[in-house]
Amino acid sequence: MKYKSEKDISAAKNLISPPGDTLLETIEHKGISQTELAQRMGRPLKTINEIIMGKTGIMPETALQLERVLGIPASFWLERERLYQLELAEIEEAVLFLTSKEWIKLFPVKEMLKMLWIDCQRDPISLTHALLRFFSVANKEAFNEYYNINLYSAAFRISVKESKNPYAIVAWLRKGDIQAASIDVPEFDARRFKKALPEFKQLMVEQPPDLFQKIQTICTICGVKLVYTPCLPKAPISGATRWQNDNPLIQLTGRYNRNDIFWFTFFHEAGHILLHGKKDVFLEGIEHSVAIEEKEKEANDFAVKWTLNNEEEYEITQAIPLTVQKVSDFAKKFGTHEALIIGRLAKHNYIHDSVGWNHGFFQKIDLI
């Protein structure tokens, strides 16, 4: 943005020059009065005066007449008018953006700047411009219309307006959309994705260094877009599933930086893709409508099946108290990761959650 303060705007208002200034200088140089110019152009004197005063713009017809009378190309006058109108609009927009301080505060701007989701100076005008570009909308009113009504409130079937932190949630979702837009995938193949589930489970067990890249590659082959979007403050989301045209999109945060939560969330989102339709969109970590909650339960059951099913969990509980060796043995027996065992037992209050950290079961996953 050219203008970053009231001082900049004030200076711009004093310096801005309408095409009429150039026209006046030209006719004075040629010794032509406004009356004579009006007569030569066949236009009312009032019209010529209004152009010179900047009250009326130079239209193509007028530009052609000026070319014939003054010998200066019509393209010059039209370009002069275009640049003037553009600068005038920029000044007016900057004045409007100065009033956006409270709107800016609704977003986690500090974190968005730190993660380079937006890149700008920290003045209200620059921040407003950057946020609007990030969300790909023209103004604040368009933001409210599109993100609160057209997309996120209706499509997610949650009340984004009533959510405690709707702007952080919308920012996180928008970043996922931007990331996914750069991923080229073939047509979604549900059968192939379903057949890939054992591959995902094997990666869960192995935890290779390039884990996320391997998961993403398999997803891409199946026509599924998978993106990792870092958490934002006040956006308590573990993951989300939605569709971009005919391809499903899984967006994960790596919230809590625990491999058991990451894998359960991944299989949960995979469940949404295979069990539920394109119209449904799911956010993990906030309250949903009753209809969506039923589908959330179905996705949870799907994730349980692929990470550590109820029968396997029951067998493990019969061996409590557990040792590190017992946990490892059960993980090998059931083809899962130790963290899934510890996390599940902690969730159901068989053990304390700290056991996972104390014994190194909860590995931190590098998803970048």
ZAMARGU-4260 file (C-alpha; in steps of 0.2 Angstrom, whole numbers, plus 5000, padded with zeros to 4 digits):
<rodrens>
0) 5000/5000/5000 | 5006/5018/4996 | 4998/5025/5011 | 5001/5020/5029 | 4995/5034/5040
5) 4984/5050/5040 | 4999/5060/5036 | 5002/5050/5020 | 4984/5052/5015 | 4984/5070/5018
10) 4999/5073/5008 | 4992/5062/4994 | 4976/5073/4994 | 4986/5089/4992 | 4997/5081/4978
15) 4984/5072/4967 | 4981/5081/4951 | 4966/5078/4939 | 4969/5077/4920 | 4960/5094/4920
20) 4976/5102/4927 | 4986/5095/4912 | 4973/5101/4900 | 4973/5118/4907 | 4992/5119/4906
25) 4991/5113/4888 | 4978/5126/4882 | 4987/5140/4891 | 5003/5135/4882 | 4995/5135/4866
30) 4986/5151/4869 | 4968/5144/4868 | 4955/5149/4880 | 4942/5137/4888 | 4928/5146/4877
35) 4938/5143/4861 | 4942/5125/4866 | 4924/5122/4869 | 4919/5129/4852 | 4933/5119/4843
40) 4927/5103/4851 | 4908/5107/4849 | 4905/5105/4868 | 4897/5116/4881 | 4909/5127/4890
45) 4902/5120/4906 | 4908/5103/4901 | 4926/5109/4898 | 4926/5119/4914 | 4921/5104/4924
50) 4934/5093/4916 | 4947/5106/4920 | 4941/5107/4938 | 4941/5088/4940 | 4922/5087/4942
55) 4920/5077/4926 | 4931/5063/4919 | 4938/5062/4901 | 4928/5049/4892 | 4935/5041/4875
60) 4924/5052/4865 | 4932/5067/4873 | 4949/5060/4872 | 4947/5058/4853 | 4941/5076/4851
65) 4956/5083/4861 | 4967/5073/4850 | 4960/5081/4835 | 4960/5099/4842 | 4976/5099/4852
70) 4986/5086/4843 | 4989/5075/4858 | 4985/5057/4857 | 4968/5051/4864 | 4978/5037/4873
75) 4987/5050/4883 | 4972/5058/4890 | 4963/5041/4893 | 4979/5035/4903 | 4980/5051/4912
80) 4962/5049/4917 | 4965/5031/4922 | 4979/5034/4933 | 4970/5048/4942 | 4955/5038/4945
85) 4966/5024/4952 | 4975/5035/4963 | 4959/5043/4969 | 4952/5026/4973 | 4967/5021/4983
90) 4966/5037/4993 | 4948/5034/4997 | 4951/5015/5001 | 4966/5020/5013 | 4954/5032/5022
95) 4942/5018/5024 | 4955/5006/5030 | 4961/5018/5044 | 4944/5013/5052 | 4948/4995/5052
100) 4958/4994/5068 | 4945/4985/5078 | 4942/4973/5064 | 4960/4968/5063 | 4960/4964/5081
105) 4948/4950/5078 | 4962/4940/5069 | 4977/4932/5076 | 4988/4944/5066 | 5004/4942/5076
110) 5004/4923/5072 | 4999/4925/5054 | 5013/4937/5051 | 5026/4926/5060 | 5021/4911/5049
115) 5021/4922/5034 | 5003/4919/5030 | 5002/4938/5027 | 5017/4949/5024 | 5015/4968/5027
120) 5019/4982/5038 | 5009/4983/5055 | 5000/4999/5051 | 4981/4997/5050 | 4980/5001/5031
125) 4993/4988/5027 | 4986/4975/5038 | 4968/4977/5031 | 4975/4976/5014 | 4985/4960/5018
130) 4970/4952/5026 | 4958/4955/5012 | 4971/4948/5000 | 4973/4933/5011 | 4955/4929/5011
135) 4953/4935/4993 | 4939/4947/4996 | 4937/4965/4991 | 4931/4972/5008 | 4925/4969/5026
140) 4907/4967/5021 | 4912/4954/5007 | 4922/4945/5020 | 4907/4944/5032 | 4895/4939/5018
145) 4906/4925/5011 | 4915/4917/5025 | 4901/4919/5039 | 4886/4915/5028 | 4890/4908/5011
150) 4904/4895/5016 | 4909/4892/5034 | 4892/4894/5043 | 4882/4885/5031 | 4894/4872/5024
155) 4901/4867/5041 | 4884/4867/5048 | 4891/4876/5064 | 4887/4893/5070 | 4904/4902/5066
160) 4896/4918/5071 | 4893/4911/5089 | 4909/4902/5090 | 4921/4909/5103 | 4935/4912/5090
165) 4927/4912/5073 | 4940/4923/5065 | 4955/4912/5070 | 4946/4897/5064 | 4941/4905/5047
170) 4960/4910/5045 | 4966/4892/5048 | 4953/4885/5036 | 4957/4898/5023 | 4976/4894/5024
175) 4972/4876/5021 | 4962/4881/5005 | 4977/4890/4999 | 4989/4876/5002 | 4977/4863/4994
180) 4975/4874/4978 | 4993/4871/4974 | 4992/4852/4975 | 4988/4843/4958 | 4979/4827/4961
185) 4970/4814/4949 | 4951/4810/4951 | 4947/4804/4968 | 4947/4785/4969 | 4938/4779/4984
190) 4942/4761/4981 | 4960/4765/4980 | 4960/4775/4995 | 4952/4762/5005 | 4965/4749/4999
195) 4978/4761/5005 | 4972/4761/5023 | 4984/4747/5028 | 4999/4757/5021 | 4994/4771/5032
200) 4993/4760/5047 | 5011/4753/5043 | 5018/4770/5042 | 5009/4773/5059 | 5019/4759/5066
205) 5036/4763/5057 | 5036/4782/5060 | 5049/4785/5046 | 5058/4802/5046 | 5049/4808/5031
210) 5032/4802/5038 | 5021/4816/5032 | 5028/4816/5014 | 5025/4798/5013 | 5007/4800/5019
215) 5004/4814/5007 | 5011/4805/4992 | 4999/4790/4995 | 4984/4802/4997 | 4989/4811/4981
220) 4989/4795/4971 | 4971/4792/4978 | 4965/4809/4973 | 4965/4815/4991 | 4973/4832/4996
225) 4982/4832/5012 | 4989/4848/5020 | 4997/4852/5036 | 4992/4869/5043 | 5000/4875/5060
230) 4988/4878/5074 | 4983/4896/5077 | 4979/4903/5095 | 4961/4902/5099 | 4957/4890/5085
235) 4956/4873/5095 | 4956/4862/5079 | 4964/4845/5077 | 4959/4843/5059 | 4946/4846/5046
240) 4938/4837/5031 | 4930/4845/5016 | 4929/4844/4997 | 4937/4855/4984 | 4926/4852/4969
245) 4928/4833/4967 | 4943/4830/4978 | 4942/4827/4997 | 4954/4838/5007 | 4961/4833/5024
250) 4968/4847/5034 | 4978/4843/5050 | 4986/4853/5063 | 4997/4841/5073 | 4989/4849/5088
255) 4997/4844/5105 | 5011/4837/5094 | 5007/4819/5099 | 5009/4805/5087 | 4994/4796/5094
260) 4982/4811/5092 | 4989/4814/5075 | 4985/4796/5069 | 4968/4795/5077 | 4964/4812/5068
265) 4970/4806/5052 | 4960/4790/5052 | 4945/4800/5058 | 4946/4811/5043 | 4949/4796/5032
270) 4933/4789/5039 | 4923/4805/5035 | 4929/4803/5017 | 4924/4785/5015 | 4908/4785/5025
275) 4900/4802/5022 | 4895/4813/5007 | 4903/4828/4998 | 4891/4840/5006 | 4896/4837/5024
280) 4911/4847/5031 | 4919/4842/5047 | 4930/4852/5060 | 4937/4842/5074 | 4938/4852/5090
285) 4922/4862/5091 | 4904/4858/5094 | 4893/4853/5079 | 4875/4850/5076 | 4866/4834/5082
290) 4866/4828/5064 | 4885/4831/5062 | 4889/4823/5079 | 4882/4807/5074 | 4893/4807/5059
295) 4908/4812/5070 | 4904/4796/5081 | 4905/4785/5065 | 4921/4793/5060 | 4928/4790/5078
300) 4923/4772/5077 | 4932/4771/5060 | 4947/4778/5068 | 4946/4766/5083 | 4945/4751/5071
305) 4961/4756/5061 | 4972/4762/5076 | 4967/4750/5091 | 4950/4742/5091 | 4939/4739/5106
310) 4943/4721/5108 | 4962/4724/5107 | 4960/4738/5120 | 4950/4726/5131 | 4964/4713/5130
315) 4977/4726/5135 | 4967/4732/5150 | 4967/4714/5157 | 4986/4715/5158 | 4987/4731/5169
320) 4998/4735/5177 | 5008/4737/5161 | 5027/4738/5159 | 5036/4746/5144 | 5040/4729/5137
325) 5021/4724/5138 | 5016/4739/5129 | 5029/4736/5115 | 5023/4718/5114 | 5005/4722/5112
330) 5009/4735/5099 | 5018/4722/5089 | 5004/4710/5091 | 4990/4721/5086 | 5000/4731/5072
335) 4999/4748/5080 | 5010/4761/5089 | 5014/4761/5107 | 5007/4779/5108 | 4990/4773/5102
340) 4989/4761/5117 | 4995/4773/5130 | 4984/4787/5123 | 4969/4776/5123 | 4971/4769/5140
345) 4974/4787/5146 | 4958/4793/5138 | 4948/4779/5147 | 4957/4783/5163 | 4966/4767/5165
350) 4982/4776/5167 | 4988/4794/5168 | 4992/4804/5152 | 5009/4808/5159 | 5014/4790/5157
355) 5015/4793/5138 | 5028/4807/5140 | 5038/4800/5154 | 5042/4784/5145 | 5044/4792/5128
360) 5029/4785/5120 | 5022/4801/5114 | 5034/4806/5100 | 5034/4823/5093 | 5030/4822/5074
365) 5039/4834/5062 | 5025/4838/5049 | 5034/4851/5040
</rodrens>
